[in-house]
Amino acid sequence: SSQIARSFWEKNPKDIYDTIILCEDSDDDIQLNNTIYSVKVSRFLKLICRILAKVGLRDFVYFPDTSSIWAFQSRKTVKKILKKHDVSYVHSIGKMFSSHWIALWIKRRTGIKWIAQFNDPWMENNVNSKNTLVRYLHKKLEQSIAKHADIIIHNNSAIIKSWSNRYGSDVINKIELLPLTYNIADLPQIRDTTNDDKFVISHIGSCYGSRTPMSLIKAVENFIGKYPQYSPKIEINFIGLIHNEAREYIKSHNLSCIHLYGIASPDEIIHFYDESNLFLAIDLNI
């Protein structure tokens, strides 16, 4: 449902499109006049997968990602949808990549037109498994999607270039750029409540893989080591998940000017928008 919320479904003209949504869960806060098929994952299958993951098979059990069980169970529901509704086209959105997996399954069986929209890199993503066989399976699945999808949407030109180099004519004429956007009118009024006595830097988003804040953390440590008088005047906020390495480094080096807040609600994030002087972006090395 989080992918539904960040996409364009609410703006779909209801007099033109009768949208059918297949998802793992349905958020009551999402105001949609569409048909939603919510597929709950079996607790028994979840338990079996956790056991297999603990004995070293996690990368295989959760292939292509942790929604793989949902995608497997969704096939029965998909058959019901196709029997009940006259589906004109399928639009899969991921990550989670299991969304594209089930869409590929539909495409191969029905030939229905298919749009595959990616909000995250796949093979370029450094959080992927390092297991050679699992990486091969990811590559083959991505390759199949590149071949069979009728339209492919990416949100940045770097990934488009990477896919074009990797798949050439399979994607060159059907790949499109659609940056992630947000309707500024939907945001509450941002108030400038910055404190002149303190410079606040905030990073909103999780850090994982090669997206690491360690360079910044060490730079801050070096700066306040040389100029301790500025320590009370600097505040660094990380809103989202962060590496254990960074967490332990901050704690062991007593960097009291760096604050870790974990995952925050939209209202809490607005608070950081209000009070920050500068926003930090840390990107993956792709």
Disulfide bonds with the S-S distance in Angstrom:
none
